[in-house]
Amino acid sequence: MSRWVTLVLLGVLGALGTSHVADAGCGCAKPPPPRAVVRPFVAWPTETITLFNDNLVNGVTYNVRFRSSMAHAVVWTKGIADTTHRDLADGQVRPRLTVAVPALPPGPCRITIWGQNLKAFSVDDDQFTVTAPPIALHQFGETIALDGYQAGVGRDGTAYLAFDLSQVTDATTFYGTAIGLPVTYSAGNVAMYNDQGFLMQTLDSPGAVWSITHGDSTMSDVLGYWRHEFATYKQQHQQLHDFAVDQDPNWHMDGTYHVNHDKIVVAINATTNGVSHLARGMTPPFKLVVMSAASSTGIPGLGGSSGSSSGGGGADDTSGDDGSLSELPGPTTILSK
């Protein structure tokens, strides 16, 4: 991988400034997720999901069928209904069924729940997508290059890439690109969710610090994102009684909901040549490159502003506030190493 890729990824990371810290609060100051029949709506094998339906009977074991829409694979599992826990959407106690996602290929998946030989309810495949397991990231300088990576793609063409940030506490800048998958996107096409179904961040929302640098015919756009420090968040949950997690890990002792920050799914609705969306199912195999760098003040070269495509504010701008990224070599040099 070339020096250009490293520089671009670092540049994206550094541009993410400190403006996002102010709206973080304890890290749990997020709007609640909407009511849904399944949450989260995207997950990976072994990840736990929760199914909601008023007809579930407490203590009854239900058979759960996962049917992959693209691979036509079917896997059965079981779960026991529970009617004692509150829903994150509104704090109301609601019947639910919690199960682990079985081994399935990435892509849209239909879920059907049966009890006592009767069909209870179904979740259509436009409401749930399986994706690849999370990639562990770190807060030190590092380059991760995964050959043959394939992410899950929902029915609407949105690709989902999962990351494990449990080892990231300090402020860190990340950039990522797909070599062999030359797609493009703007800030309005990128959102981040956690493993509880919370919308964590959209790039075009106030306070987000990011950068998008255009790729070329062999490489996708390069996305950079600055993540503020989480030492304060972790200290509050370890030392303050109100933020201590209750017996239900979704809730604090003071009755407010807890928001996880360790597992994040980046949702990108990208296009090829600005026209065609990715086909539902899974992406073609590509080389995923993710770089990290310690960065207390944001993405280098982008002025620490509240993000834009390469820091300028417009979705199609390709140069930073000071033009520094536009001076870098072309993206094809990434393939030289």
C-alpha positions as CSV (number, residue, x, y, z in Angstrom):
1,M,0.0,0.0,0.0
2,S,1.3,3.4,-0.9
3,R,2.3,6.4,1.1
4,W,-0.5,8.3,-0.6
5,V,-3.2,6.1,1.0
6,T,-1.6,6.6,4.4
7,L,-1.4,10.3,4.0
8,V,-5.0,10.6,2.8
9,L,-6.4,8.5,5.6
10,L,-4.4,10.5,8.2
11,G,-5.6,13.7,6.6
12,V,-9.2,12.7,6.9
13,L,-8.8,11.7,10.5
14,G,-7.1,14.9,11.5
15,A,-9.8,17.1,10.0
16,L,-12.3,15.9,12.5
17,G,-12.2,18.7,15.1
18,T,-13.3,19.1,18.7
19,S,-16.8,20.4,18.0
20,H,-18.3,17.0,18.5
21,V,-17.2,16.8,22.1
22,A,-19.7,19.3,23.3
23,D,-22.8,17.3,22.3
24,A,-21.5,14.0,23.6
25,G,-22.5,14.5,27.3
26,C,-21.8,11.2,29.1
27,G,-22.0,9.5,25.7
28,C,-25.5,8.4,26.3
29,A,-27.1,11.7,25.2
30,K,-28.6,10.3,22.0
31,P,-32.2,10.3,20.8
32,P,-33.8,6.9,21.5
33,P,-34.1,4.4,18.6
34,P,-37.5,4.2,17.0
35,R,-39.9,1.4,17.8
36,A,-39.3,-1.6,15.6
37,V,-40.1,-5.2,15.2
38,V,-36.3,-6.0,15.3
39,R,-33.4,-4.1,16.8
40,P,-30.7,-3.6,15.7
41,F,-31.8,-3.8,12.0
42,V,-28.3,-4.9,10.9
43,A,-26.1,-7.4,12.7
44,W,-23.6,-10.2,12.2
45,P,-23.4,-13.9,13.1
46,T,-23.3,-14.5,16.9
47,E,-24.6,-10.9,17.5
48,T,-27.7,-10.7,19.7
49,I,-30.9,-9.1,18.3
50,T,-34.2,-8.4,19.9
51,L,-37.6,-9.1,18.3
52,F,-40.7,-7.3,19.5
53,N,-44.3,-8.5,19.2
54,D,-47.3,-8.1,21.6
55,N,-48.4,-11.7,21.0
56,L,-45.2,-13.2,22.6
57,V,-46.0,-15.0,25.8
58,N,-43.6,-14.8,28.7
59,G,-41.5,-17.9,29.3
60,V,-42.6,-19.6,26.0
61,T,-39.9,-21.0,23.8
62,Y,-40.2,-20.0,20.1
63,N,-38.6,-21.3,17.0
64,V,-36.9,-18.7,14.9
65,R,-36.2,-19.1,11.3
66,F,-33.6,-17.0,9.5
67,R,-33.8,-17.1,5.7
68,S,-31.1,-15.4,3.7
69,S,-32.8,-13.8,0.7
70,M,-29.8,-14.0,-1.6
71,A,-28.1,-17.2,-0.6
72,H,-31.4,-19.0,0.0
73,A,-29.9,-20.4,3.2
74,V,-32.2,-21.3,6.0
75,V,-31.1,-21.7,9.7
76,W,-33.3,-22.3,12.7
77,T,-32.7,-21.3,16.3
78,K,-34.7,-20.9,19.5
79,G,-35.5,-18.2,22.0
80,I,-37.5,-17.7,25.2
81,A,-40.0,-14.8,25.3
82,D,-39.6,-12.2,28.0
83,T,-42.2,-9.6,29.1
84,T,-40.3,-7.9,32.0
85,H,-37.8,-5.5,30.2
86,R,-38.3,-2.0,29.0
87,D,-38.0,-1.0,25.3
88,L,-35.3,1.5,24.6
89,A,-37.7,3.3,22.2
90,D,-39.9,4.7,25.0
91,G,-39.1,3.0,28.2
92,Q,-42.3,0.9,28.1
93,V,-42.3,-2.8,29.1
94,R,-42.9,-4.8,26.0
95,P,-42.9,-8.5,25.1
96,R,-39.6,-9.4,23.4
97,L,-37.6,-12.4,22.1
98,T,-33.8,-12.2,22.2
99,V,-31.7,-14.5,19.9
100,A,-28.3,-14.7,18.4
101,V,-27.9,-14.4,14.7
102,P,-26.9,-17.8,13.3
103,A,-24.1,-18.3,10.7
104,L,-25.4,-16.8,7.5
105,P,-23.9,-15.0,4.5
106,P,-24.2,-11.2,4.4
107,G,-27.3,-9.7,2.9
108,P,-31.0,-9.1,3.5
109,C,-32.6,-11.8,5.7
110,R,-36.2,-12.6,6.5
111,I,-37.0,-13.7,10.1
112,T,-40.0,-15.8,11.0
113,I,-41.0,-16.7,14.6
114,W,-43.2,-19.7,15.4
115,G,-44.6,-20.9,18.7
116,Q,-46.6,-24.0,19.5
117,N,-46.6,-25.0,15.8
118,L,-48.3,-21.7,14.9
119,K,-46.8,-18.9,12.9
120,A,-46.5,-16.0,15.2
121,F,-45.0,-13.2,13.1
122,S,-42.4,-12.3,10.4
123,V,-39.8,-9.6,9.8
124,D,-39.4,-8.9,6.1
125,D,-35.9,-8.8,4.6
126,D,-36.1,-5.0,4.1
127,Q,-36.1,-4.6,7.9
128,F,-33.0,-6.8,8.7
129,T,-29.6,-7.3,7.1
130,V,-26.7,-9.6,8.0
131,T,-23.2,-8.1,7.6
132,A,-19.6,-9.2,8.2
133,P,-18.3,-9.4,11.8
134,P,-16.8,-6.2,13.3
135,I,-13.2,-5.2,12.6
136,A,-11.2,-4.4,15.7
137,L,-9.7,-0.8,15.6
138,H,-7.2,0.8,17.9
139,Q,-6.2,4.3,19.0
140,F,-2.6,4.1,17.9
141,G,-1.2,4.5,14.4
142,E,-2.1,1.4,12.5
143,T,-3.0,0.3,9.0
144,I,-5.4,-2.6,8.5
145,A,-5.7,-4.2,5.0
146,L,-8.2,-7.0,4.5
147,D,-8.2,-8.7,1.1
148,G,-11.4,-10.3,-0.1
149,Y,-13.6,-8.4,2.3
150,Q,-17.3,-8.4,1.7
151,A,-19.9,-6.3,3.5
152,G,-23.6,-6.9,3.7
153,V,-25.8,-4.8,1.4
154,G,-29.5,-4.2,2.3
155,R,-32.4,-4.2,-0.1
156,D,-32.0,-0.5,-0.7
157,G,-28.4,-0.8,-1.7
158,T,-26.9,0.4,1.6
159,A,-23.6,-1.3,2.6
160,Y,-22.9,-2.0,6.3
161,L,-19.4,-2.2,7.7
162,A,-19.1,-3.1,11.4
163,F,-16.2,-2.0,13.7
164,D,-15.2,-2.9,17.2
165,L,-14.0,0.2,19.1
166,S,-13.8,-1.3,22.5
167,Q,-10.1,-0.7,22.6
168,V,-10.3,3.0,21.6
169,T,-10.4,5.4,24.4
170,D,-8.3,8.4,23.3
171,A,-9.3,10.8,20.5
172,T,-8.5,9.1,17.3
173,T,-8.8,9.7,13.6
174,F,-9.7,7.0,11.2
175,Y,-9.8,6.7,7.4
176,G,-11.1,4.0,5.2
177,T,-11.3,3.1,1.5
178,A,-12.2,0.1,-0.7
179,I,-9.6,-0.9,-3.3
180,G,-11.3,-2.7,-6.1
181,L,-14.7,-1.2,-5.4
182,P,-14.8,2.3,-6.9
183,V,-17.9,3.6,-5.4
184,T,-18.6,7.2,-4.4
185,Y,-20.8,8.9,-1.8
186,S,-21.5,12.2,-0.1
187,A,-22.0,13.1,3.6
188,G,-25.7,12.7,3.3
189,N,-25.2,9.0,2.4
190,V,-23.2,8.0,5.5
191,A,-24.7,7.2,9.0
192,M,-23.4,5.3,12.0
193,Y,-25.4,3.0,14.3
194,N,-24.5,1.0,17.4
195,D,-25.3,-2.6,18.3
196,Q,-28.5,-1.5,20.1
197,G,-30.0,0.3,17.1
198,F,-29.2,3.9,18.2
199,L,-28.4,6.3,15.4
200,M,-25.0,7.5,16.6
201,Q,-24.0,10.0,14.0
202,T,-24.7,11.2,10.5
203,L,-21.9,13.0,8.7
204,D,-24.1,15.9,7.7
205,S,-25.3,16.6,11.3
206,P,-23.9,19.4,13.4
207,G,-20.8,18.5,15.3
208,A,-19.6,15.7,13.1
209,V,-16.0,16.1,12.0
210,W,-15.1,14.2,8.8
211,S,-13.7,14.3,5.4
212,I,-14.4,12.6,2.0
213,T,-11.7,12.5,-0.6
214,H,-12.6,11.3,-4.1
215,G,-11.2,8.0,-5.3
216,D,-10.7,6.9,-8.9
217,S,-11.6,4.1,-11.3
218,T,-10.0,1.4,-9.0
219,M,-10.7,2.8,-5.5
220,S,-13.6,4.1,-3.6
221,D,-13.8,7.5,-2.0
222,V,-11.7,7.8,1.2
223,L,-13.7,8.5,4.3
224,G,-12.1,10.1,7.3
225,Y,-13.7,10.4,10.7
226,W,-12.5,11.9,14.0
227,R,-13.7,10.2,17.2
228,H,-13.5,12.3,20.4
229,E,-12.1,10.9,23.6
230,F,-14.1,8.4,25.6
231,A,-12.1,8.4,28.8
232,T,-14.7,10.6,30.4
233,Y,-17.6,8.4,29.3
234,K,-15.9,5.3,30.6
235,Q,-14.9,6.9,33.9
236,Q,-18.5,8.1,34.5
237,H,-19.9,4.6,33.9
238,Q,-17.3,3.1,36.2
239,Q,-17.3,5.6,39.1
240,L,-20.7,7.4,39.2
241,H,-23.6,5.6,40.6
242,D,-26.2,7.2,38.3
243,F,-24.4,6.0,35.2
244,A,-23.7,2.5,36.6
245,V,-25.5,-0.1,34.4
246,D,-28.5,-1.8,36.0
247,Q,-29.3,-5.5,35.9
248,D,-30.6,-4.8,32.4
249,P,-27.4,-3.5,30.6
250,N,-29.5,-1.2,28.5
251,W,-30.4,1.0,31.5
252,H,-28.5,3.1,34.1
253,M,-29.2,3.0,37.8
254,D,-30.9,6.4,37.5
255,G,-33.5,5.1,35.0
256,T,-32.0,6.6,31.9
257,Y,-30.9,4.4,29.0
258,H,-27.4,3.3,28.4
259,V,-25.8,3.8,24.9
260,N,-23.0,1.4,23.9
261,H,-20.1,2.8,21.9
262,D,-18.0,-0.3,21.4
263,K,-19.6,-1.7,18.3
264,I,-20.4,0.7,15.5
265,V,-21.9,0.0,12.1
266,V,-21.1,2.4,9.3
267,A,-23.9,2.6,6.8
268,I,-22.9,3.9,3.3
269,N,-25.4,4.3,0.5
270,A,-22.8,4.5,-2.3
271,T,-23.1,4.5,-6.1
272,T,-21.0,3.5,-9.0
273,N,-20.4,6.3,-11.5
274,G,-22.8,8.3,-9.5
275,V,-25.7,6.3,-10.9
276,S,-26.0,2.6,-9.9
277,H,-26.4,1.5,-6.3
278,L,-24.8,-1.6,-5.0
279,A,-26.8,-4.8,-5.6
280,R,-28.5,-6.2,-2.5
281,G,-26.8,-9.2,-0.9
282,M,-23.1,-8.6,-0.4
283,T,-20.5,-6.4,-2.0
284,P,-18.0,-7.9,-4.5
285,P,-14.8,-8.9,-2.8
286,F,-12.5,-5.9,-2.3
287,K,-9.5,-4.8,-0.3
288,L,-10.6,-2.8,2.7
289,V,-8.0,-0.4,4.1
290,V,-8.5,1.3,7.4
291,M,-6.0,3.6,9.0
292,S,-5.9,5.0,12.5
293,A,-3.9,7.8,14.1
294,A,-3.9,9.4,17.6
295,S,-5.4,12.9,17.1
296,S,-6.6,15.1,19.9
297,T,-7.7,18.0,17.8
298,G,-9.1,16.5,14.6
299,I,-8.1,15.6,11.1
300,P,-4.8,17.2,10.0
301,G,-4.9,19.7,7.2
302,L,-8.7,20.3,7.4
303,G,-8.7,22.9,10.1
304,G,-10.7,21.0,12.7
305,S,-13.9,22.3,11.2
306,S,-17.3,20.5,11.3
307,G,-16.7,18.2,8.4
308,S,-17.3,18.2,4.7
309,S,-16.0,16.4,1.6
310,S,-12.3,16.8,2.4
311,G,-13.3,19.5,4.8
312,G,-14.8,22.2,2.6
313,G,-18.5,21.9,3.4
314,G,-19.9,20.8,0.1
315,A,-20.7,17.2,-0.6
316,D,-18.7,17.2,-3.8
317,D,-15.7,19.4,-2.7
318,T,-12.4,17.6,-3.1
319,S,-10.0,19.9,-1.4
320,G,-9.5,20.8,2.3
321,D,-9.9,24.3,3.8
322,D,-6.2,24.9,3.1
323,G,-6.1,22.7,0.0
324,S,-3.6,20.4,1.6
325,L,-5.3,17.1,0.5
326,S,-5.5,18.3,-3.1
327,E,-1.7,18.3,-3.2
328,L,-1.4,14.6,-2.5
329,P,-0.5,12.1,-5.2
330,G,-3.3,10.4,-7.1
331,P,-5.2,7.4,-5.5
332,T,-3.8,4.8,-7.9
333,T,-0.5,5.0,-6.0
334,I,-2.2,3.2,-3.1
335,L,-1.9,0.0,-5.1
336,S,1.9,0.3,-5.5
337,K,2.7,-1.3,-2.1
